[in-house]
Each structure stands twice: as structure tokens, then as C-alpha cells.
């Protein structure tokens, strides 16, 4: 008589709405005597089968299931099989993966031998999707066409069309991971993006191609990228300022960039604990094109759980744009600040240098935020829909300016410390799963400078990246 164990399949994606698994502290479970017996019973995994394969190459999956053979007892077999199933689902080529553990059979079967079978269901050769996407204070409709597992080793070819309130884009991308190391992957993209920037009376059309190499190093995620883009700048309105008209026309940017990310947060949208460090640098001009600059920016965020289910969050952003050569920086490369996703109480990207009401961006900036998130008063809907909402009290500050590079670093820091804009207030935050969040805040802007546009009172924001 054989013994059979079956592990329920994991969903490919978690719930978009509701309490996230990382938000729940798992209770400690006492070890039962029966489990202790299973843990102490030595077993040997003799064979691993994968049933249901069609166009997928078996050598790709060998890397993902190799750890199962190293299991020493039954509990270890179940744990390693569960981890292997997660890895298989992560490849994005299977719709369903189930695991069955059975005692070994046959002439060479050992008394303590086990067979592990992965029953997989592959995705169709072509899949389509229709959804909406939330950006920073922008919504868009997205149509997609995907060819998963094109050559049988988890390659993915994707075509995507996006139509939004301020941006329209389409692009073709190819993604290929390294077998056994999904975090190491290469992607190539060809795209066209048309965006409208009313705060600058500017319209920009980018046609480009890029190649990315992503790989982990210790606890960091590293990305190397080359991008070549033909940019077309034009005026959005007849009332555009002379400074914007002067920058209109065509330019070619070819740049090399590097990004490093360390992310220990339990959630990217509304974290309760953990930290984030992002460092990005871009060098343009040395691989061609007529744009030459060095651009550095960073993001730091720390989150700490407090009493009464409250969370204290602190964040800091900063960046510097240095032109190379005699040509000044472009309005398309500068930094912008202000709005419901950064310095609340100010209109969207309506701070800093401007000309005739059009905001031109700055070559240096910093911004900091301090938040106290708490549950809703009296906890309505606790354990369900009510847990998607949080109240928060915030304090934001920052500055954006152009620099005179002949004055030296001390003068730069002094200029960034002058005329600081800041704001404070309170509001309600709604988390849309782990993809975006909405904010409705009452803001009180302070330190307002001449030319800044403010939003004194109620302000609404939507996005994926908030200060």
C-alpha cells in the first residue's frame, strides 16, 4: 500500500484587494509529536517527474527542482517541493502547478524512497490582456499581447499599447532569464511614447530602443541599461513661453545608466516595516547623440511599526544634473517637484524655475517626508475592507533650483537650503492591492515662493511612488 501526499497549488498572483500576506504576523505553531516523528524519519527522493510539459524544455526546469533531491526527511521534502513550485510559477509559463509526493515503486525502490511529481499546466501560446493602470496622478487604459515561453526556456515577447490622460505609448519587448537564476535576465525594448506636460506647456514624443541587464549582487538588485532615444519636443499651447519654444525641436540621446536597489519593505505601496534604498546614475553623450550630461538621483525610505497598529515612515529624495560641455541641459532631462505625490499642497510639478507661467525644471533638488499612519478611527470594517484605509499625518519639505557650476559645492548646498518649501496636513490613504494607492488630503502649504502654484486645502493624488 502506498502513501500519498498532495500539496494544494499556489495561485499565480495574490489578491489585488484585501489584506496582504506580509501584513499578517504568523502565529507560532507548536510542534506536534506526529510532526516530530516525520521530521526524524529519514527519506530519499529517488525520482522527480514533471507531467504536462508541451513546448517547455526540461533542462530549464532541472535548475528549479534540483533542491528537492537534497531533502533528508518528509517535512523537508514537503518544504523544498513547495519552494520549487513557487519557482516554477515565478517563471510565468505555467497556469497551474500541483505537487504529489508518493512512495517509490519498482525494482530499485528503497523502503524509505519517495517520488515527487509536479503536474503542470502551461499557458497558451498567446495571451491577451486589458486593464487599467495608475501612474503618478495619471490613469491609463492598457492593452497587451503576450507570447510566453516563446522558445521553451521562459522567454517572453510582449506588445503593449497604453492610452492615458497625459501619455500614449506602445512598445515591443523581449525578456529572457538565465536558467536557474531568474533574477538574472536580459530585456530588449522598442517603443514610442507621446506625453503631455501642461505645467510646462510641453509635448514630447520619444522613439527609442533600450537593452537592460538585471542581476542580483548580495542583497541588492542591479540593472545596467543602454538607451538610444530620438526626442521631439513641441509646444502644447500657443501661449507657451519663449523659453519652452526655444527648446522645441529634435534631439538624440544615447545614454548608459546603472541602478541599484535594496528593498526590505513588506509592501511597496503602504509598508509597515523595512527600508528602501535606490541609487541611479545616467551618463549621456559618450555613446553618441547630442545630449551630454551626468545625472545622479537617490531615494531612501524607512518604516517602523509603533503601538496601536500605527506606522512611522520617513523618506528622502535627491538628485543632481551636471551638463557636460558647453551645451546647457534640456528641459526633458531636468528634475520636477511638487504635487500630491511629492510636496503636497503645491500643484503638480509647479515649483522652482519658471518662465511666463511655464515650469522649466531644475538641475538639483531634494525632498523629505515624514508620515504617521494610523488605522481609521473606531476601526470600521476591521479584518476586511476597512483595513485598506489608513489615516496619515504628514510633513513634507524640499527645494528645486538651477546651479551656477562655477561657485563650488558649498554654494550649491547653500542655494538648496534657501527658500525651502514645506507643507503639512492630514488625510486618508486607500491601498489598491499592491499596485497603487489613492490619497485625499487636507494640505497647508508653507514657504511658498514667487511663481509657485499652490493647492491650499483638499488635494487628491493617485500613484505608485509617494514621498
Backbone torsions as a table, in degrees:
resi	resn	phi	psi	omega
1	UNK	NA	129.6	-177.4
2	UNK	-94.9	156.0	176.2
3	UNK	-105.5	138.6	-172.9
4	UNK	-131.5	132.0	173.8
5	UNK	-122.7	141.0	178.4
6	UNK	-129.7	130.0	177.7
7	UNK	-99.9	128.9	179.7
8	UNK	-62.3	141.0	-177.9
9	UNK	-68.4	146.5	175.3
10	UNK	-85.5	144.3	173.6
11	UNK	-69.4	151.8	179.9
12	UNK	-70.8	-29.6	-178.7
13	UNK	-136.1	146.3	175.5
14	UNK	-76.1	173.1	179.9
15	UNK	-66.1	139.4	179.5
16	UNK	-77.4	-27.7	178.1
17	UNK	-124.0	147.8	178.3
18	UNK	115.1	-176.4	-177.3
19	UNK	-72.9	129.2	178.6
20	UNK	-79.1	150.4	-177.6
21	UNK	-61.1	-33.9	-178.1
22	UNK	-71.1	-16.1	-178.9
23	UNK	-82.0	-10.8	-174.6
24	UNK	-104.4	125.8	175.1
25	UNK	-80.9	116.5	-176.4
26	UNK	-68.8	131.3	178.5
27	UNK	-70.4	152.4	177.8
28	UNK	-75.5	130.6	-178.2
29	UNK	-107.8	125.3	180.0
30	UNK	-70.6	140.1	179.4
31	UNK	-71.8	124.9	177.7
32	UNK	-83.2	153.8	179.4
33	UNK	-56.3	-37.7	-179.6
34	UNK	-62.4	-40.2	-180.0
35	UNK	-67.9	-35.1	178.5
36	UNK	-63.7	-37.1	178.3
37	UNK	-64.7	-42.4	179.0
38	UNK	-64.4	-38.2	-179.3
39	UNK	-66.5	-32.5	-176.6
40	UNK	-87.9	-7.9	-179.1
41	UNK	-86.0	116.9	-179.3
42	UNK	-73.6	136.4	177.1
43	UNK	-135.1	164.9	177.4
44	UNK	-130.8	126.3	174.8
45	UNK	-83.5	109.0	-175.6
46	UNK	-87.6	-39.3	-177.4
47	UNK	-141.5	147.7	172.9
48	UNK	-126.5	123.2	-179.7
49	UNK	-108.6	147.9	172.6
50	UNK	-125.6	110.3	-178.3
51	UNK	-102.9	141.4	175.4
52	UNK	103.8	6.5	-178.9
53	UNK	-74.3	138.5	175.1
54	UNK	-118.3	-83.7	-178.2
55	UNK	-95.4	-3.0	-179.7
56	UNK	-77.2	133.9	178.6
57	UNK	-78.8	134.5	-176.5
58	UNK	-66.5	-30.4	-177.7
59	UNK	-64.2	-27.2	176.6
60	UNK	-64.3	-41.2	-174.2
61	UNK	-79.7	-19.5	179.5
62	UNK	-57.0	-40.0	179.5
63	UNK	-65.2	-36.8	-173.1
64	UNK	-75.2	-26.1	-175.5
65	UNK	-107.9	2.9	-173.2
66	UNK	-59.9	-34.5	-175.9
67	UNK	-66.3	-21.6	-179.0
68	UNK	-61.6	-35.7	-178.3
69	UNK	-67.8	-17.2	-177.1
70	UNK	-90.3	0.6	-179.3
71	UNK	-67.5	143.5	-175.5
72	UNK	-110.8	-21.6	178.4
73	UNK	-143.4	174.2	-171.9
74	UNK	-63.8	-43.4	179.2
75	UNK	-61.8	-37.9	178.7
76	UNK	-67.2	-37.7	177.1
77	UNK	-61.7	-45.2	-179.6
78	UNK	-64.0	-41.0	-179.4
79	UNK	-66.4	-47.1	-178.4
80	UNK	-68.4	-33.1	176.3
81	UNK	-66.7	-39.3	176.4
82	UNK	-62.5	-43.3	178.9
83	UNK	-65.7	-39.7	179.0
84	UNK	-64.9	-36.9	177.9
85	UNK	-63.8	-40.4	177.2
86	UNK	-62.3	-40.0	179.0
87	UNK	-65.2	-39.6	179.2
88	UNK	-65.5	-41.2	178.0
89	UNK	-66.8	-34.3	-179.4
90	UNK	-63.7	-25.3	179.6
91	UNK	-62.9	-22.2	178.6
92	UNK	73.8	25.0	-178.9
93	UNK	-118.8	-7.7	-179.8
94	UNK	-117.7	139.0	175.9
95	UNK	-82.9	-31.3	-178.3
96	UNK	-150.6	142.4	176.3
97	UNK	-136.0	124.5	174.8
98	UNK	-120.6	153.1	-178.8
99	UNK	-124.0	132.2	176.1
100	UNK	-125.4	128.9	179.2
101	UNK	-113.3	125.0	-175.8
102	UNK	-135.4	158.6	174.9
103	UNK	-71.1	147.8	-177.1
104	UNK	-69.4	146.9	177.3
105	UNK	-128.8	162.4	179.4
106	UNK	111.7	177.0	-176.7
107	UNK	-66.3	-34.2	-177.2
108	UNK	-94.0	11.2	-177.1
109	UNK	-68.8	132.9	176.4
110	UNK	-88.2	154.0	179.4
111	UNK	-58.5	-32.7	-179.8
112	UNK	-109.8	22.5	-178.5
113	UNK	-84.0	148.2	179.9
114	UNK	-129.8	147.7	170.5
115	UNK	-113.4	133.7	178.8
116	UNK	-113.7	127.7	-179.4
117	UNK	-120.0	126.0	173.7
118	UNK	-100.7	116.5	178.2
119	UNK	-100.0	111.5	-172.0
120	UNK	-114.5	152.0	173.2
121	UNK	-124.3	114.7	-176.0
122	UNK	-74.9	152.5	172.2
123	UNK	-70.2	158.6	176.0
124	UNK	-64.8	160.2	-178.2
125	UNK	-62.5	-28.6	179.5
126	UNK	-139.3	132.3	177.7
127	UNK	-129.1	148.0	176.8
128	UNK	-118.7	159.1	-179.5
129	UNK	-147.9	151.5	174.6
130	UNK	-139.6	123.4	179.1
131	UNK	-155.9	175.1	175.6
132	UNK	-110.4	152.3	-176.9
133	UNK	-132.7	140.4	179.0
134	UNK	-108.3	123.2	173.0
135	UNK	-106.3	-162.5	178.5
136	UNK	-75.3	99.3	-178.2
137	UNK	59.3	37.2	179.3
138	UNK	-150.2	140.4	175.5
139	UNK	-117.0	152.5	-179.3
140	UNK	-152.0	155.3	174.4
141	UNK	-99.5	133.7	-174.3
142	UNK	-123.8	125.3	173.3
143	UNK	-111.1	132.7	-176.6
144	UNK	-134.4	151.0	174.9
145	UNK	-133.3	123.8	-172.5
146	UNK	-127.8	137.3	173.2
147	UNK	-115.2	91.6	-178.9
148	UNK	-77.7	147.8	174.3
149	UNK	58.0	49.4	-172.8
150	UNK	-57.6	-48.2	-176.9
151	UNK	-109.8	11.5	174.9
152	UNK	91.9	3.0	-179.5
153	UNK	-129.3	44.5	174.7
154	UNK	67.7	19.1	173.1
155	UNK	-70.6	153.4	-177.6
156	UNK	-140.7	128.8	175.9
157	UNK	-113.3	126.2	-173.2
158	UNK	-132.0	134.2	169.9
159	UNK	-116.2	132.8	-176.4
160	UNK	-137.6	134.9	176.3
161	UNK	-121.5	130.4	-177.7
162	UNK	-128.7	129.7	177.4
163	UNK	-123.3	116.5	-175.2
164	UNK	-126.3	-178.5	-178.6
165	UNK	-69.7	-30.7	-179.4
166	UNK	-125.4	-7.1	-173.1
167	UNK	-145.9	138.9	174.0
168	UNK	-126.8	134.2	-176.3
169	UNK	-150.3	157.8	167.6
170	UNK	-149.3	151.2	-176.5
171	UNK	-162.6	159.1	178.1
172	UNK	-122.1	129.1	-177.8
173	UNK	-134.0	148.5	177.2
174	UNK	-125.1	130.3	-175.8
175	UNK	-125.0	132.4	178.6
176	UNK	-139.3	118.6	176.2
177	UNK	-88.8	161.2	173.8
178	UNK	-82.4	128.8	-179.9
179	UNK	-55.5	129.8	-179.6
180	UNK	85.1	-12.2	-179.9
181	UNK	-139.4	78.9	-174.1
182	UNK	-62.1	-28.9	-180.0
183	UNK	-69.2	-19.4	175.6
184	UNK	-93.9	112.9	-175.4
185	UNK	-151.1	162.0	178.7
186	UNK	-122.9	138.6	175.2
187	UNK	-137.3	144.3	178.1
188	UNK	-125.5	134.3	-175.5
189	UNK	-131.4	139.8	170.9
190	UNK	-125.1	129.4	-170.2
191	UNK	-150.6	164.4	169.1
192	UNK	-139.5	128.8	-178.1
193	UNK	-130.7	129.0	175.1
194	UNK	-119.1	120.1	-177.5
195	UNK	-126.0	150.0	176.3
196	UNK	-114.3	133.5	-177.7
197	UNK	-126.5	84.0	-173.2
198	UNK	-62.4	-26.9	178.6
199	UNK	-66.3	-19.3	177.5
200	UNK	-115.1	5.3	-174.9
201	UNK	51.0	42.5	-171.3
202	UNK	-124.7	141.4	169.8
203	UNK	-120.3	133.6	-177.8
204	UNK	-130.0	132.7	174.7
205	UNK	-119.9	121.7	179.4
206	UNK	-112.0	130.1	172.9
207	UNK	-122.4	117.8	-172.2
208	UNK	-151.5	175.9	175.7
209	UNK	-139.2	142.6	-179.3
210	UNK	-143.7	156.3	176.1
211	UNK	-134.9	131.2	-176.3
212	UNK	-125.3	144.3	173.2
213	UNK	-125.1	118.7	-179.2
214	UNK	-114.6	140.6	-179.2
215	UNK	-161.5	150.0	177.4
216	UNK	-89.2	146.3	171.8
217	UNK	-134.9	112.5	-175.4
218	UNK	56.0	-118.9	-179.6
219	UNK	-99.7	12.7	-176.6
220	UNK	-109.0	157.2	172.1
221	UNK	-111.2	122.9	-175.1
222	UNK	-112.0	143.3	177.3
223	UNK	-137.4	125.9	172.8
224	UNK	-108.4	137.4	-173.1
225	UNK	-143.8	138.4	166.8
226	UNK	-115.6	137.0	-179.1
227	UNK	-138.4	132.6	172.4
228	UNK	-121.2	122.8	-173.8
229	UNK	-139.5	133.5	174.4
230	UNK	-96.1	116.7	-174.4
231	UNK	-108.4	134.3	177.7
232	UNK	-121.5	114.7	-178.6
233	UNK	-105.8	136.6	178.8
234	UNK	-146.0	168.6	-178.6
235	UNK	-83.8	137.6	179.9
236	UNK	-83.6	-24.5	-178.4
237	UNK	-144.1	159.5	178.5
238	UNK	-67.5	-20.6	-178.4
239	UNK	-86.9	8.6	-179.8
240	UNK	-58.8	143.3	-177.1
241	UNK	-68.8	163.7	179.3
242	UNK	-64.2	-33.7	-179.5
243	UNK	-63.4	-37.5	178.0
244	UNK	-72.9	-41.7	178.2
245	UNK	-61.2	-35.4	-178.8
246	UNK	-65.3	-30.9	-179.0
247	UNK	-90.3	-4.4	-179.6
248	UNK	-67.9	153.1	179.7
249	UNK	130.4	-164.0	-175.3
250	UNK	-106.7	145.9	174.3
251	UNK	-149.1	158.6	-179.9
252	UNK	-123.7	122.7	178.9
253	UNK	-114.9	128.6	172.7
254	UNK	-124.9	120.4	-172.2
255	UNK	-139.5	154.9	171.0
256	UNK	-113.2	135.0	-178.9
257	UNK	-137.6	158.4	178.9
258	UNK	-138.4	136.9	177.9
259	UNK	-131.5	139.4	175.7
260	UNK	-126.8	133.8	-177.6
261	UNK	-132.5	131.0	168.3
262	UNK	-121.5	117.4	-174.9
263	UNK	-131.5	110.6	177.9
264	UNK	-112.3	13.1	-179.0
265	UNK	-72.3	150.0	176.9
266	UNK	-80.2	-15.3	177.1
267	UNK	-153.5	141.6	-179.6
268	UNK	-84.1	-17.8	-174.9
269	UNK	-95.7	-50.3	180.0
270	UNK	-139.8	74.7	-173.6
271	UNK	-72.1	152.4	175.8
272	UNK	-104.5	-21.9	-178.8
273	UNK	-157.1	164.7	177.0
274	UNK	98.4	179.3	-176.7
275	UNK	-140.1	167.5	179.8
276	UNK	-139.1	136.3	172.6
277	UNK	-134.0	122.1	176.2
278	UNK	-124.5	130.3	175.5
279	UNK	-129.9	128.6	-176.1
280	UNK	-134.6	134.9	175.6
281	UNK	-135.6	142.8	-178.0
282	UNK	-135.8	132.3	179.0
283	UNK	-120.7	118.7	-177.9
284	UNK	-116.6	145.9	174.1
285	UNK	112.1	-25.0	-175.9
286	UNK	-85.5	-12.3	176.7
287	UNK	-113.2	20.6	178.7
288	UNK	114.0	-178.8	179.5
289	UNK	86.6	170.1	-179.8
290	UNK	-109.4	9.0	173.4
291	UNK	-103.5	125.8	-177.9
292	UNK	-130.9	115.7	-179.8
293	UNK	-164.4	165.4	170.5
294	UNK	-121.5	124.9	-175.4
295	UNK	-123.5	127.0	179.7
296	UNK	-126.1	134.7	172.3
297	UNK	-152.0	158.5	-175.9
298	UNK	-145.6	163.2	175.9
299	UNK	-144.6	131.9	177.9
300	UNK	-128.0	136.5	176.2
301	UNK	-143.5	135.8	177.6
302	UNK	-128.7	137.9	-178.3
303	UNK	-131.7	137.9	-177.4
304	UNK	-139.8	126.0	176.7
305	UNK	-76.0	136.1	-179.5
306	UNK	-117.8	-167.5	179.1
307	UNK	-71.8	160.6	177.4
308	UNK	57.8	34.4	175.6
309	UNK	61.1	30.0	177.4
310	UNK	-99.7	160.2	-177.0
311	UNK	-134.5	132.9	174.4
312	UNK	-103.3	126.5	-176.9
313	UNK	-127.8	135.0	177.6
314	UNK	-129.8	138.8	-179.5
315	UNK	-141.2	154.5	179.7
316	UNK	-144.8	128.8	174.9
317	UNK	-117.7	155.6	175.1
318	UNK	-166.7	157.0	179.8
319	UNK	-164.1	157.8	-179.1
320	UNK	-144.8	133.5	179.3
321	UNK	-119.7	117.3	-177.4
322	UNK	-113.3	118.2	176.5
323	UNK	-71.1	147.2	176.6
324	UNK	-112.6	122.2	-176.5
325	UNK	92.8	-165.6	-175.2
326	UNK	-86.6	-18.8	-175.3
327	UNK	-75.0	132.8	179.5
328	UNK	-71.1	165.5	179.2
329	UNK	-70.5	157.9	-178.5
330	UNK	-93.6	150.7	177.0
331	UNK	-61.2	-23.9	-179.4
332	UNK	-78.1	-15.0	-176.8
333	UNK	-105.8	-11.8	-174.9
334	UNK	-76.8	167.8	179.2
335	UNK	-88.4	152.1	177.1
336	UNK	-132.2	148.5	-173.5
337	UNK	-145.4	149.2	179.2
338	UNK	113.6	148.3	178.2
339	UNK	120.5	175.8	-174.5
340	UNK	-68.2	-12.1	178.3
341	UNK	-101.9	-3.9	178.2
342	UNK	-133.6	-99.2	178.3
343	UNK	-87.2	97.1	-177.7
344	UNK	-64.7	153.7	-177.8
345	UNK	91.7	-8.7	175.3
346	UNK	-114.0	153.2	178.7
347	UNK	-69.3	163.2	-173.6
348	UNK	-58.8	118.0	176.3
349	UNK	51.4	36.4	-175.6
350	UNK	-114.8	53.4	175.8
351	UNK	-133.6	156.1	172.1
352	UNK	87.3	-159.4	-174.8
353	UNK	-55.7	135.6	179.5
354	UNK	-151.4	161.0	179.8
355	UNK	-140.2	117.8	178.7
356	UNK	52.7	38.8	177.8
357	UNK	88.0	-4.3	177.1
358	UNK	-100.8	129.2	-176.5
359	UNK	-89.4	130.1	-169.5
360	UNK	-103.5	-1.6	-178.7
361	UNK	79.0	171.7	-178.5
362	UNK	-133.0	162.8	-178.1
363	UNK	-94.7	-6.3	176.7
364	UNK	-150.7	144.0	178.2
365	UNK	-157.3	161.9	167.9
366	UNK	-148.7	152.2	179.1
367	UNK	-152.8	137.8	179.7
368	UNK	-132.1	150.3	-179.9
369	UNK	-141.5	144.5	176.3
370	UNK	-130.9	126.1	-175.6
371	UNK	-129.3	144.9	169.0
372	UNK	-121.6	109.8	179.9
373	UNK	-96.8	133.8	178.9
374	UNK	-135.0	159.7	174.9
375	UNK	-66.2	165.0	175.4
376	UNK	-62.5	146.7	177.0
377	UNK	-56.4	133.8	178.9
378	UNK	67.9	3.7	172.8
379	UNK	52.4	54.4	175.6
380	UNK	-67.1	140.9	179.4
381	UNK	66.5	28.5	-178.2
382	UNK	-62.1	137.6	-178.0
383	UNK	84.4	1.7	-179.4
384	UNK	-146.0	-126.9	-175.1
385	UNK	-62.6	-31.0	-178.6
386	UNK	-64.0	-23.8	-179.3
387	UNK	-75.6	-8.2	175.4
388	UNK	-77.4	-15.8	-176.5
389	UNK	-102.9	145.4	172.0
390	UNK	-141.2	146.0	168.5
391	UNK	-92.9	151.6	178.2
392	UNK	-146.4	146.2	173.3
393	UNK	-111.3	132.4	-172.3
394	UNK	-133.3	154.5	172.6
395	UNK	-137.4	119.3	-179.9
396	UNK	-118.6	148.1	175.7
397	UNK	-152.5	154.2	178.4
398	UNK	177.3	177.1	179.9
399	UNK	-156.2	153.0	-178.6
400	UNK	-144.4	130.9	-177.3
401	UNK	-159.5	168.3	169.1
402	UNK	-96.0	157.0	-174.5
403	UNK	-120.1	149.4	171.1
404	UNK	-97.1	106.6	-169.4
405	UNK	-73.6	-4.8	176.4
406	UNK	-87.6	-5.0	-174.7
407	UNK	-90.3	-19.1	178.6
408	UNK	97.2	165.4	-175.7
409	UNK	-60.2	-39.0	-178.1
410	UNK	-62.6	-39.2	178.1
411	UNK	-66.8	-34.6	177.9
412	UNK	-62.8	-48.3	-179.1
413	UNK	-63.7	-37.9	179.0
414	UNK	-64.7	-38.9	-179.9
415	UNK	-68.1	-37.1	178.3
416	UNK	-70.7	-22.9	-179.7
417	UNK	-88.4	-8.0	179.6
418	UNK	-89.4	148.1	173.1
419	UNK	52.7	52.2	-179.0
420	UNK	-72.1	129.5	172.0
421	UNK	-86.9	142.6	176.7
422	UNK	-153.3	162.9	-178.8
423	UNK	-155.1	161.0	176.2
424	UNK	-147.1	165.5	-179.6
425	UNK	165.8	-165.2	180.0
426	UNK	-147.0	162.4	-178.5
427	UNK	-174.6	-170.7	-179.3
428	UNK	-119.7	136.2	179.7
429	UNK	-114.5	132.7	175.3
430	UNK	-116.3	124.0	178.4
431	UNK	-92.0	124.3	175.7
432	UNK	-95.6	82.2	-176.2
433	UNK	59.1	-134.3	177.8
434	UNK	-117.2	31.3	-175.9
435	UNK	-117.2	-27.2	-177.3
436	UNK	-166.9	173.8	175.5
437	UNK	-147.9	154.2	178.2
438	UNK	-115.7	144.3	177.8
439	UNK	-130.3	137.3	170.3
440	UNK	-124.8	109.7	-170.5
441	UNK	-123.1	152.3	167.4
442	UNK	-105.3	115.6	-169.7
443	UNK	-113.2	143.7	173.8
444	UNK	-123.7	99.5	-178.9
445	UNK	-76.6	142.7	179.2
446	UNK	-134.6	164.5	179.0
447	UNK	64.6	29.9	-177.2
448	UNK	-69.0	133.3	179.7
449	UNK	-105.7	162.2	180.0
450	UNK	-58.7	127.7	-179.9
451	UNK	98.6	-17.4	178.4
452	UNK	-71.4	144.3	172.9
453	UNK	-104.0	130.3	-175.7
454	UNK	-113.1	161.7	175.3
455	UNK	-129.0	79.4	-175.2
456	UNK	-79.5	119.5	-179.2
457	UNK	114.5	-137.7	-174.9
458	UNK	-77.3	132.8	179.4
459	UNK	-138.8	135.3	-178.9
460	UNK	-109.1	139.8	178.6
461	UNK	-140.8	147.6	176.7
462	UNK	-140.7	139.4	-179.9
463	UNK	171.5	-172.5	-179.1
464	UNK	-117.5	-13.4	-178.2
465	UNK	-131.9	115.2	-177.7
466	UNK	-125.0	146.1	174.3
467	UNK	-74.4	NA	NA
